[in-house]
Amino acid sequence: MPLTDEELKKIVEKIRSEYREGAQQSPKLFDNKGFEDRYIQTLKHKGNLEKFLQDEVSFLEKVKAKHRELVERKNAAKGETLNRILDEQEEKLSKYPRADFHPLARTEMRYFYGAMISFTETEYPVLVYIFRGTPEYSSFQDSLSVIERIGISRRGMPSLRIAEHIKALLDANGNQSVMERDSQNILKEVCLSLAKLIRNIQECIEKNRVSDRMTVQISDREFPKAAETYKNVLFGIALEKIIVRVENIIRDFRMNELVGLDSK
């Protein structure tokens, strides 16, 4: 039974609607003008409108299938790119100890906590040894305090800042954006302090406020990792090594632009 004029009109409007909707994502693929031109020509030459619309519906389904295929390919490529970036980032961070302090913690934060534990065991005692009791020590105290809160723990418990982070993860109730925000806050506040630490060290070196003859004489028993790396090293050389170490941490955790590390 042939379609009525009203039914044909509804099909035309449906086709137009799908072309308009599709054109918002892929205007070249969903060529609404092409359809209108073909429709006008069919009317002009008094062609079989029902047959024309059947063919157009079939053609439109092929266009939609092609669009889905392109979208799937694009999403797959994005997924591969994202996975590759994440793999490369984790490979870069894997040189740091990984501290698996909580199942909800992001991988990046586990490595960052591990990096800061390592820093407080190796570099932090050297900084305290070199500057404690000097007029310059006060300029380091704010930065060292932030580093202590994230890198130093007592009786096997997480550090103070990480304990706060665990509470934030639990309070988030699975809200990924809240969890991510607290992770980024930690990275930002600690790396800003690390960047300030670099500036203070460089200022002391440039203004000759560091002995060029004294060497690090730190306790092997109390600070074994610090002693292994820095014992008997001249103050100036030890501080240069610490600067490099801090810069690497900031860059590896992608905070260099935020803290102005590379700004001139």
Beta strands, then each sheet from edge to edge (+ up, - down):
end
